[in-house]
Amino acid sequence: MSQSPTVFVTGGSGGLGLKTAAILAENGWTIGLFARDSARLEAAADAIRADTPNARVDTFAGDVLDYPALSESLRQFVAEHGRLDAVIHAAGRLTAIGPAAQVHPRAWREDLEVSLVGAGHLAAAAGPDLEVSPSGGAFVAFVGPGHHQGLGFASGYAAAQAGLVRLVENLAAERQWPKTAGPAPANFVGYYAVFPAVTPTGLLVDVLGTAQGRKWLPRFTEMFGEGKEVEPHVPAGMAAWLCGRKPPELSGRVVSGMLDPELTEMRLGILGQGDQGRLRLKF
């Protein structure tokens, strides 16, 4: 049984999932990485152990769309360590780019399903164990471009990001916890959507490396060319902070991955002191 907090990460073999897992491992968390490619998973686990030699990292190969496989992997992880304190949904797929009539319907559907259905599967599978976490639980989903603007066309990926925001809102509403400042109560589960802005993860870099990606996503190409991207450790740091802090007042919200956790903590503290000259927390 693990005395350290535990986190299970989908899409954990690379990108923001791996970066967040690495930060949590540095802070003593036990890590479960879930992704489709076994070789990439082992390479990811080795990378975490190289930076944090005493890190406990388990790997599970599977597809987020295969609910029985995802659920069984979570069951094994919890059985091994005796607890589940946080889950992170970082699995995503972006291949169907461009006007609706010019993308393959199957690719469009798969883009939608990996991001949105995968998150729903994770929430359903992890919920019962998060509910009994001794320190409360956290569900964190990375919400990429498209949940409000920035990714045009009838993109399945963009539709999924908008759906993720609503999913997080609805899951938080299930908790019926008043939106007041203060530490999370026992058995509280916070649900958070982290917006990472334009981050040079493998997914986006690969897309912008294709002629189709450069044609239909010129805004992102220009932002990379102008150096306006956000390095992965910044939103990953916010996601890791949410896993540990689990602020009730941010549950159900989209939280900017560009915010500094220490500054956010300060603002939450001010909110908890009352009116303070009508200063309000805004994200």
Contacts in CASP RR format, 6 or more apart in sequence:
PFRMAT RR
TARGET T0000
AUTHOR 0000-0000-0000
METHOD contacts of the structure
MODEL  1
MSQSPTVFVTGGSGGLGLKTAAILAENGWTIGLFARDSARLEAAADAIRA
DTPNARVDTFAGDVLDYPALSESLRQFVAEHGRLDAVIHAAGRLTAIGPA
AQVHPRAWREDLEVSLVGAGHLAAAAGPDLEVSPSGGAFVAFVGPGHHQG
LGFASGYAAAQAGLVRLVENLAAERQWPKTAGPAPANFVGYYAVFPAVTP
TGLLVDVLGTAQGRKWLPRFTEMFGEGKEVEPHVPAGMAAWLCGRKPPEL
SGRVVSGMLDPELTEMRLGILGQGDQGRLRLKF
1 81 0 8 1.000
1 82 0 8 1.000
1 83 0 8 1.000
2 30 0 8 1.000
2 56 0 8 1.000
2 80 0 8 1.000
2 81 0 8 1.000
2 82 0 8 1.000
2 83 0 8 1.000
4 28 0 8 1.000
4 29 0 8 1.000
4 30 0 8 1.000
4 56 0 8 1.000
5 28 0 8 1.000
5 29 0 8 1.000
5 30 0 8 1.000
5 83 0 8 1.000
5 85 0 8 1.000
5 86 0 8 1.000
5 135 0 8 1.000
5 243 0 8 1.000
5 244 0 8 1.000
6 29 0 8 1.000
6 30 0 8 1.000
6 31 0 8 1.000
6 32 0 8 1.000
6 77 0 8 1.000
6 78 0 8 1.000
6 81 0 8 1.000
6 82 0 8 1.000
6 83 0 8 1.000
6 84 0 8 1.000
6 85 0 8 1.000
6 86 0 8 1.000
7 21 0 8 1.000
7 24 0 8 1.000
7 29 0 8 1.000
7 30 0 8 1.000
7 31 0 8 1.000
7 32 0 8 1.000
7 85 0 8 1.000
7 86 0 8 1.000
7 87 0 8 1.000
7 88 0 8 1.000
7 243 0 8 1.000
8 32 0 8 1.000
8 34 0 8 1.000
8 73 0 8 1.000
8 74 0 8 1.000
8 77 0 8 1.000
8 84 0 8 1.000
8 86 0 8 1.000
8 87 0 8 1.000
8 88 0 8 1.000
8 126 0 8 1.000
9 17 0 8 1.000
9 18 0 8 1.000
9 20 0 8 1.000
9 21 0 8 1.000
9 31 0 8 1.000
9 32 0 8 1.000
9 33 0 8 1.000
9 34 0 8 1.000
9 87 0 8 1.000
9 88 0 8 1.000
9 90 0 8 1.000
10 34 0 8 1.000
10 35 0 8 1.000
10 64 0 8 1.000
10 70 0 8 1.000
10 87 0 8 1.000
10 88 0 8 1.000
10 89 0 8 1.000
10 90 0 8 1.000
10 91 0 8 1.000
10 118 0 8 1.000
10 122 0 8 1.000
11 17 0 8 1.000
11 18 0 8 1.000
11 33 0 8 1.000
11 34 0 8 1.000
11 35 0 8 1.000
11 64 0 8 1.000
11 89 0 8 1.000
11 90 0 8 1.000
11 91 0 8 1.000
11 92 0 8 1.000
12 18 0 8 1.000
12 21 0 8 1.000
12 33 0 8 1.000
12 34 0 8 1.000
12 35 0 8 1.000
12 41 0 8 1.000
12 44 0 8 1.000
12 90 0 8 1.000
12 91 0 8 1.000
13 33 0 8 1.000
13 35 0 8 1.000
13 36 0 8 1.000
13 37 0 8 1.000
13 40 0 8 1.000
13 41 0 8 1.000
13 43 0 8 1.000
13 44 0 8 1.000
14 35 0 8 1.000
14 40 0 8 1.000
14 44 0 8 1.000
14 90 0 8 1.000
14 201 0 8 1.000
14 202 0 8 1.000
15 90 0 8 1.000
15 201 0 8 1.000
15 202 0 8 1.000
15 203 0 8 1.000
15 232 0 8 1.000
16 90 0 8 1.000
16 142 0 8 1.000
16 196 0 8 1.000
16 199 0 8 1.000
16 201 0 8 1.000
16 232 0 8 1.000
16 235 0 8 1.000
16 236 0 8 1.000
16 239 0 8 1.000
17 88 0 8 1.000
17 90 0 8 1.000
17 142 0 8 1.000
17 236 0 8 1.000
17 239 0 8 1.000
18 33 0 8 1.000
18 44 0 8 1.000
18 47 0 8 1.000
18 48 0 8 1.000
19 232 0 8 1.000
19 233 0 8 1.000
19 236 0 8 1.000
20 88 0 8 1.000
20 90 0 8 1.000
20 140 0 8 1.000
20 236 0 8 1.000
20 237 0 8 1.000
20 239 0 8 1.000
20 240 0 8 1.000
20 243 0 8 1.000
21 31 0 8 1.000
21 32 0 8 1.000
21 33 0 8 1.000
21 44 0 8 1.000
21 48 0 8 1.000
21 57 0 8 1.000
21 88 0 8 1.000
22 47 0 8 1.000
22 48 0 8 1.000
22 51 0 8 1.000
22 52 0 8 1.000
22 236 0 8 1.000
23 233 0 8 1.000
23 236 0 8 1.000
23 237 0 8 1.000
23 240 0 8 1.000
24 31 0 8 1.000
24 86 0 8 1.000
24 240 0 8 1.000
24 243 0 8 1.000
25 31 0 8 1.000
25 48 0 8 1.000
25 51 0 8 1.000
25 52 0 8 1.000
25 55 0 8 1.000
25 57 0 8 1.000
26 51 0 8 1.000
26 52 0 8 1.000
26 55 0 8 1.000
27 240 0 8 1.000
28 52 0 8 1.000
28 55 0 8 1.000
29 85 0 8 1.000
29 243 0 8 1.000
30 56 0 8 1.000
30 57 0 8 1.000
30 58 0 8 1.000
30 81 0 8 1.000
31 45 0 8 1.000
31 48 0 8 1.000
31 55 0 8 1.000
31 56 0 8 1.000
31 57 0 8 1.000
31 58 0 8 1.000
32 57 0 8 1.000
32 58 0 8 1.000
32 59 0 8 1.000
32 60 0 8 1.000
32 77 0 8 1.000
33 41 0 8 1.000
33 44 0 8 1.000
33 45 0 8 1.000
33 57 0 8 1.000
33 58 0 8 1.000
33 59 0 8 1.000
33 60 0 8 1.000
34 59 0 8 1.000
34 60 0 8 1.000
34 61 0 8 1.000
34 62 0 8 1.000
34 64 0 8 1.000
34 70 0 8 1.000
34 73 0 8 1.000
35 41 0 8 1.000
35 44 0 8 1.000
35 61 0 8 1.000
35 62 0 8 1.000
35 91 0 8 1.000
36 61 0 8 1.000
36 62 0 8 1.000
36 63 0 8 1.000
37 61 0 8 1.000
38 59 0 8 1.000
38 61 0 8 1.000
41 59 0 8 1.000
41 60 0 8 1.000
41 61 0 8 1.000
42 59 0 8 1.000
44 59 0 8 1.000
45 57 0 8 1.000
45 58 0 8 1.000
45 59 0 8 1.000
48 55 0 8 1.000
48 57 0 8 1.000
49 55 0 8 1.000
49 57 0 8 1.000
56 81 0 8 1.000
58 77 0 8 1.000
58 80 0 8 1.000
60 73 0 8 1.000
60 76 0 8 1.000
60 77 0 8 1.000
62 69 0 8 1.000
62 70 0 8 1.000
62 73 0 8 1.000
63 69 0 8 1.000
63 70 0 8 1.000
64 70 0 8 1.000
64 89 0 8 1.000
64 91 0 8 1.000
64 114 0 8 1.000
64 117 0 8 1.000
64 118 0 8 1.000
64 119 0 8 1.000
64 121 0 8 1.000
64 122 0 8 1.000
65 113 0 8 1.000
65 114 0 8 1.000
65 117 0 8 1.000
65 118 0 8 1.000
65 121 0 8 1.000
67 121 0 8 1.000
67 124 0 8 1.000
67 125 0 8 1.000
70 118 0 8 1.000
70 121 0 8 1.000
70 122 0 8 1.000
70 125 0 8 1.000
71 121 0 8 1.000
71 124 0 8 1.000
71 125 0 8 1.000
74 84 0 8 1.000
74 125 0 8 1.000
74 126 0 8 1.000
74 129 0 8 1.000
77 84 0 8 1.000
78 84 0 8 1.000
78 129 0 8 1.000
83 129 0 8 1.000
83 133 0 8 1.000
83 134 0 8 1.000
84 126 0 8 1.000
84 129 0 8 1.000
84 130 0 8 1.000
84 133 0 8 1.000
84 137 0 8 1.000
85 130 0 8 1.000
85 133 0 8 1.000
85 135 0 8 1.000
85 136 0 8 1.000
85 137 0 8 1.000
85 138 0 8 1.000
85 243 0 8 1.000
85 244 0 8 1.000
86 130 0 8 1.000
86 137 0 8 1.000
86 138 0 8 1.000
86 139 0 8 1.000
86 140 0 8 1.000
86 243 0 8 1.000
86 244 0 8 1.000
87 122 0 8 1.000
87 123 0 8 1.000
87 126 0 8 1.000
87 130 0 8 1.000
87 138 0 8 1.000
87 139 0 8 1.000
87 140 0 8 1.000
88 140 0 8 1.000
88 141 0 8 1.000
88 142 0 8 1.000
88 239 0 8 1.000
88 243 0 8 1.000
89 118 0 8 1.000
89 119 0 8 1.000
89 122 0 8 1.000
89 139 0 8 1.000
89 140 0 8 1.000
89 141 0 8 1.000
89 142 0 8 1.000
89 164 0 8 1.000
90 142 0 8 1.000
91 114 0 8 1.000
91 115 0 8 1.000
91 118 0 8 1.000
92 111 0 8 1.000
92 114 0 8 1.000
92 115 0 8 1.000
92 157 0 8 1.000
92 160 0 8 1.000
92 203 0 8 1.000
93 110 0 8 1.000
93 111 0 8 1.000
93 114 0 8 1.000
93 115 0 8 1.000
93 157 0 8 1.000
93 203 0 8 1.000
94 111 0 8 1.000
94 155 0 8 1.000
94 157 0 8 1.000
94 203 0 8 1.000
94 204 0 8 1.000
94 207 0 8 1.000
95 107 0 8 1.000
95 110 0 8 1.000
95 111 0 8 1.000
95 207 0 8 1.000
96 103 0 8 1.000
96 104 0 8 1.000
96 107 0 8 1.000
96 108 0 8 1.000
96 110 0 8 1.000
96 111 0 8 1.000
96 155 0 8 1.000
96 156 0 8 1.000
96 157 0 8 1.000
97 103 0 8 1.000
97 153 0 8 1.000
97 155 0 8 1.000
97 207 0 8 1.000
97 212 0 8 1.000
97 213 0 8 1.000
97 216 0 8 1.000
97 217 0 8 1.000
98 152 0 8 1.000
98 153 0 8 1.000
98 154 0 8 1.000
98 155 0 8 1.000
98 212 0 8 1.000
98 216 0 8 1.000
99 153 0 8 1.000
99 154 0 8 1.000
100 108 0 8 1.000
100 153 0 8 1.000
100 154 0 8 1.000
103 153 0 8 1.000
103 154 0 8 1.000
108 154 0 8 1.000
108 155 0 8 1.000
108 156 0 8 1.000
109 156 0 8 1.000
111 155 0 8 1.000
111 156 0 8 1.000
111 157 0 8 1.000
111 160 0 8 1.000
112 156 0 8 1.000
112 157 0 8 1.000
112 159 0 8 1.000
112 160 0 8 1.000
113 160 0 8 1.000
114 160 0 8 1.000
115 157 0 8 1.000
115 160 0 8 1.000
115 161 0 8 1.000
115 164 0 8 1.000
116 159 0 8 1.000
116 160 0 8 1.000
116 163 0 8 1.000
116 164 0 8 1.000
116 167 0 8 1.000
119 141 0 8 1.000
119 164 0 8 1.000
119 167 0 8 1.000
120 167 0 8 1.000
122 139 0 8 1.000
123 139 0 8 1.000
123 167 0 8 1.000
123 171 0 8 1.000
123 191 0 8 1.000
126 139 0 8 1.000
127 139 0 8 1.000
127 189 0 8 1.000
130 136 0 8 1.000
130 137 0 8 1.000
130 138 0 8 1.000
130 139 0 8 1.000
130 189 0 8 1.000
131 137 0 8 1.000
131 187 0 8 1.000
131 189 0 8 1.000
132 187 0 8 1.000
133 187 0 8 1.000
133 189 0 8 1.000
135 244 0 8 1.000
135 246 0 8 1.000
136 184 0 8 1.000
136 186 0 8 1.000
136 187 0 8 1.000
136 188 0 8 1.000
136 189 0 8 1.000
136 246 0 8 1.000
137 184 0 8 1.000
137 188 0 8 1.000
137 189 0 8 1.000
137 190 0 8 1.000
137 246 0 8 1.000
138 189 0 8 1.000
138 190 0 8 1.000
138 191 0 8 1.000
138 192 0 8 1.000
138 242 0 8 1.000
138 243 0 8 1.000
138 244 0 8 1.000
138 246 0 8 1.000
139 168 0 8 1.000
139 171 0 8 1.000
139 189 0 8 1.000
139 190 0 8 1.000
139 191 0 8 1.000
139 192 0 8 1.000
140 192 0 8 1.000
140 193 0 8 1.000
140 194 0 8 1.000
140 239 0 8 1.000
140 242 0 8 1.000
140 243 0 8 1.000
141 164 0 8 1.000
141 167 0 8 1.000
141 168 0 8 1.000
141 192 0 8 1.000
141 193 0 8 1.000
141 194 0 8 1.000
142 193 0 8 1.000
142 194 0 8 1.000
142 196 0 8 1.000
142 235 0 8 1.000
142 239 0 8 1.000
143 161 0 8 1.000
143 164 0 8 1.000
143 165 0 8 1.000
143 168 0 8 1.000
143 193 0 8 1.000
143 194 0 8 1.000
143 195 0 8 1.000
143 254 0 8 1.000
144 161 0 8 1.000
144 195 0 8 1.000
144 196 0 8 1.000
145 151 0 8 1.000
145 158 0 8 1.000
145 161 0 8 1.000
145 198 0 8 1.000
145 220 0 8 1.000
146 152 0 8 1.000
146 155 0 8 1.000
146 157 0 8 1.000
146 158 0 8 1.000
146 161 0 8 1.000
146 162 0 8 1.000
147 158 0 8 1.000
147 161 0 8 1.000
147 162 0 8 1.000
147 163 0 8 1.000
147 164 0 8 1.000
147 165 0 8 1.000
147 193 0 8 1.000
147 195 0 8 1.000
147 254 0 8 1.000
148 162 0 8 1.000
150 219 0 8 1.000
151 157 0 8 1.000
151 158 0 8 1.000
151 161 0 8 1.000
151 217 0 8 1.000
152 158 0 8 1.000
153 216 0 8 1.000
164 193 0 8 1.000
165 193 0 8 1.000
165 254 0 8 1.000
168 191 0 8 1.000
168 192 0 8 1.000
168 193 0 8 1.000
168 252 0 8 1.000
168 253 0 8 1.000
168 254 0 8 1.000
169 252 0 8 1.000
169 253 0 8 1.000
171 191 0 8 1.000
171 252 0 8 1.000
172 190 0 8 1.000
172 191 0 8 1.000
172 251 0 8 1.000
172 252 0 8 1.000
172 253 0 8 1.000
173 252 0 8 1.000
175 188 0 8 1.000
175 189 0 8 1.000
175 190 0 8 1.000
175 191 0 8 1.000
175 251 0 8 1.000
177 185 0 8 1.000
177 188 0 8 1.000
177 248 0 8 1.000
177 251 0 8 1.000
178 248 0 8 1.000
179 248 0 8 1.000
179 249 0 8 1.000
179 251 0 8 1.000
180 248 0 8 1.000
180 249 0 8 1.000
180 272 0 8 1.000
181 247 0 8 1.000
181 248 0 8 1.000
181 249 0 8 1.000
181 268 0 8 1.000
181 269 0 8 1.000
181 271 0 8 1.000
181 272 0 8 1.000
181 281 0 8 1.000
182 247 0 8 1.000
182 248 0 8 1.000
182 249 0 8 1.000
182 268 0 8 1.000
182 269 0 8 1.000
182 272 0 8 1.000
184 190 0 8 1.000
184 245 0 8 1.000
184 246 0 8 1.000
184 247 0 8 1.000
184 248 0 8 1.000
185 248 0 8 1.000
188 246 0 8 1.000
188 248 0 8 1.000
189 246 0 8 1.000
190 246 0 8 1.000
190 248 0 8 1.000
190 251 0 8 1.000
190 252 0 8 1.000
191 251 0 8 1.000
191 252 0 8 1.000
192 239 0 8 1.000
192 242 0 8 1.000
192 250 0 8 1.000
192 251 0 8 1.000
192 252 0 8 1.000
192 253 0 8 1.000
192 255 0 8 1.000
193 252 0 8 1.000
193 253 0 8 1.000
193 254 0 8 1.000
193 255 0 8 1.000
194 235 0 8 1.000
194 238 0 8 1.000
194 239 0 8 1.000
194 242 0 8 1.000
194 254 0 8 1.000
194 255 0 8 1.000
194 256 0 8 1.000
194 257 0 8 1.000
195 235 0 8 1.000
195 254 0 8 1.000
195 255 0 8 1.000
195 256 0 8 1.000
195 257 0 8 1.000
196 230 0 8 1.000
196 232 0 8 1.000
196 234 0 8 1.000
196 235 0 8 1.000
196 257 0 8 1.000
197 229 0 8 1.000
197 230 0 8 1.000
197 235 0 8 1.000
197 256 0 8 1.000
197 257 0 8 1.000
197 258 0 8 1.000
198 204 0 8 1.000
198 220 0 8 1.000
198 223 0 8 1.000
198 224 0 8 1.000
198 228 0 8 1.000
198 229 0 8 1.000
198 230 0 8 1.000
199 229 0 8 1.000
199 230 0 8 1.000
199 231 0 8 1.000
199 232 0 8 1.000
199 234 0 8 1.000
199 235 0 8 1.000
200 224 0 8 1.000
200 229 0 8 1.000
200 231 0 8 1.000
200 232 0 8 1.000
201 232 0 8 1.000
204 220 0 8 1.000
207 213 0 8 1.000
207 217 0 8 1.000
208 214 0 8 1.000
208 217 0 8 1.000
208 220 0 8 1.000
208 221 0 8 1.000
208 224 0 8 1.000
213 221 0 8 1.000
214 221 0 8 1.000
223 229 0 8 1.000
230 257 0 8 1.000
230 258 0 8 1.000
234 257 0 8 1.000
234 258 0 8 1.000
235 257 0 8 1.000
235 258 0 8 1.000
237 257 0 8 1.000
237 261 0 8 1.000
238 255 0 8 1.000
238 256 0 8 1.000
238 257 0 8 1.000
238 258 0 8 1.000
238 259 0 8 1.000
238 261 0 8 1.000
238 264 0 8 1.000
239 257 0 8 1.000
241 261 0 8 1.000
241 264 0 8 1.000
242 250 0 8 1.000
242 255 0 8 1.000
245 261 0 8 1.000
245 265 0 8 1.000
247 268 0 8 1.000
249 268 0 8 1.000
249 271 0 8 1.000
249 281 0 8 1.000
250 268 0 8 1.000
250 283 0 8 1.000
253 283 0 8 1.000
254 283 0 8 1.000
255 283 0 8 1.000
256 283 0 8 1.000
259 283 0 8 1.000
267 281 0 8 1.000
268 281 0 8 1.000
270 276 0 8 1.000
270 279 0 8 1.000
270 281 0 8 1.000
271 279 0 8 1.000
271 280 0 8 1.000
271 281 0 8 1.000
END
